[in-house]
């Protein structure tokens, strides 16, 4: 077919493309750019002597969540904010049961706090992003997806992503497309390509009492390693399970020593229950 004969078809194809609506890639770019603008101010840079890492605000009064290995054994660390302000932060809590989480406190009012959710809100294949300071490149935005979710109570209660991350990203937030924080960046596998892990917010809330106290959560105490169920769904394992719940009655149970232990609690009137 000659070029002249093809021209009407080419014109029709161009008109059809123009009528197809907005550019899907442009829309995706705009959403990602808006996420970065909104979330970057919630992320901080943490320096501890010769090492550094990331963290993010979890309360308006300056409480910061990060990895325990970022602060190491220090009682105080240097903190830099997205606007360039530098502060001195106190390490106020480290995770129970060797969980790789810690809390740092700076003197601040009206700190920007992202929406705090948890890995229960995500599935394998879910889009995720992270903001941090990998290899010293400050406030870097990387994206990927969730590759695997390890079950609660496993040897490593983490989730796996293929977000390209580097040392320095540790302690930063991993968030979904709505900007809800699912977990915290933790150690990656150095001899593998784009394999990194996150600690779910559920683990952080359970391991850090100050963080658990910030959320509308039900605390369930049970013997160590015992699976705890809330409204028929496994919520974690003892000795301490912290789970966000709505304002209503909830059924809680666990099998302790071969015997079913049940409790009906009304939240928020009751915020802690023990199964023993």
N, C-alpha and C positions, 0 to 999 in steps of 0.2 A: 504494500500500500504506500502511495506517495506521501510526502510530507504535507502537501496541500490537502489531501484527503484526510489526513490525521488531525488537522487543526481543529475541526469542529468537536472531535472527541476529546482533545486536550482541553479545550475551553469548557466542555461539559464537566470533565473531571475536576477542574479548578473551581468551577461554580459549586459543585457538590461538596468539595472540601471546605469551601468558605461557609456553606450553609450548615455544616456539621456541628457548629457551635464552638465554644471556647477551647483553647488548646489545653489538653489534659495535663501535659508536662508543665506548662506554665502555671496551671493551677496548683500542681503538686509543689513546684518550686516556691510559690507564694506562701503556701501553708507551712513549709519547712522554714522559710525565712522568718515568718511571723512567730513560729515556735522559738527560734533562737533569740529573737529580740525580747520575747516575753520571759524566757527562762535563764538567759545568760546572767542577769543581775542576781539570781538566786544562788549562783555558784561562786565559791571562793577558792582562792589559792592558799595552800597551807605549806609553810616551810618549817622544817625541824632540823636545824643545824645544816648538814650537807645534803639532806634529802628533802623532797617536796612531794606534794600530792594535791588532791582536790577535796572539796566538801561542799555541802549545800545547807542553806538555812531550813530549819524545821519548826522554828517558832519566831514570832515577831520581835521577841526580846533578845535575839542574838544567839540562840542555840543552834549549833552546826553539827550535822551528822557526817562522819567520815569513816575511814578504815582504822582499826587499831594499829595496823602496821605502818600507817602514815605518821601517827603521832609517836609510835614506839613507846619508849619509857619516859618520855618527857612530861613534865607537869605544865609547861607553857609552850606555845608555838606562835609563830608569826602568821598573821592572816592578812591577805590583800583582797579587797573588794573589787568588783567589776568597774566601779567608777574611779579606781586608783587609790582609794583611801587605804592606809595600812593601820593595823591594829594588833594588839597583843591578846591572845586567847588562852584561857585556862582549860586544861583537860579535866572535865568534871566527872566522866564516867567511861568505863570500858566494858565491853560485852561480857556477859556470863558465858560459861561453858566454852570458852576460847573462841567465841564468835568474833569474826574480824570486823568489829564495829566499835565506834567510840563517839563521844560527844565532846565538843569544844564550845566554850561560852565566851562571847565577846560582849562588851558593854555597848548596847545598841537599842534603839527604839524603831519600830516600824520596819523591821527587816523584811525584804520580799520573800515570801514562802511559797513554793510550788504546791500543787495539789498532791497529797500523799496518799497513794493507793496501795497496791501490792501485786505480787505475781499471780494471785488468784484471778486477777482481772484479765490475764493474758493467756494466749495459747501458742503452741509451736507454730511458727510462720507469721506471728504478729510483728508488725513494723515497730522498731524501737530506735531511739536516738540516745546519744550521750554527749555531755559537754564537760570538758575538763582541760587538763594541762599536759598532755602527753609529750614527752621529750622536751618539755619546757616551752612548747608552743601554746601560749596561754589562751584560754577561752576558745578552744577548738571544738567544732561541731562535727560529730561522726554519726552515721546511720547504718542500720542493718536490720536483722530480724532475730527472733528467738529461735535457736536451733534445737534446744532440748530443755525440759524442766524436770529436775530430779525431785522425786517424791519427798514430802515432809517426813522427817524421821530417818532419811537415808544418811549414809556416812558423810556426804557433803550436801547439805540442804541448800543447793544453789540452782541457778538456771544458767544455761549456756547461750551465748550469743555469737554471731559472727560479725559484730561491729569491729572495725579495725581500730584497736586501742593500743596504747603504749604505756610504759612506766611514767607515772605522773598523772594518768587518768584515774588511778585508784582513789576511791572515796567519792567520786563524782556521781551524779544521778543517772540512772537509766530510766527513760520515760517513754510513754506510748504516744500515739499520734495526737492525742488530746492534751498532752502535756502533763499527764498524771505520772508521778514517780512510782515505778514498779519495784526498784531496788537500787543497790549501790554497787558500783564497779569494784571488783576485787581482783584476785590474781589471775593472770592468763598463763597459757602454756608457751614458754619462750621458744621452743623448737618446733612449733606448729604455726600454721598460717591462719590468722584471723579467728582464733579460738580464744574466747574470753568468757569470764564468769561474772555473775552478779549475785549478791546476797539479797534475797527478797525483803521487802519492808516488814513482812510478817516476822522474819527472824530478828530483825533489828528491834522491833517493838517488844518482842519476847525477851530479848537479851539486855535491853537498856530500860530500866524502870522509869527514868525521867522521860524517855520518848514514849513509852507505853501510856504514861499518865497524860500525855498531850492529846490523845485521840479519844473519840467516842468508842471505847473498846470494852469488851467483856474479858475479864481475866479469869482463867480457869486453872486451878492448881490441882495437880494429880501426881502420882508416883512417876519418877523418871522413866522415860521410854514408853509409857502407856499412851496409846492413841486416844485422843479426845475428840468427841463428835458434838457438833453444835447444829441443831435442827437437821440431824441426819447426815451431815457432811463432815468428813474428817477435817478438823481445824488445826491439828498439830499434835505433838506429843509432850507429855510431862517432862520436867516438873512445872512448867509455866507456859500457858498458851494465852496469847493476847490477840483478839480478833475483833475487827470493827463490826458492829451490829447496829440494827435500827432500833428505834424506840418501840418495843413491844415485848411480848412474852417469848422466851426461847427455851427449847428443850436441850439439856446438856447431859451427856452420858459417857461412861467409860467402863471397861471391864477391868476390875482391880482384883487380883488374886483369884480369878475365876468367877467373880461375883459382879453382876451388873449394878453399877452405881448411877442413879439418875437424879436430876434436879431440874425443876422448872423455875426459871428466874425471870423477873420483870426488869427490863433495862429502860431507863437509867437508874431506877430505884435501887437495883442491885448491880454492882459493878464487878464484884469478885465472888467466886464460888469455889469451894474445895470439894473434890471427889476423893474419898479415902475409905 
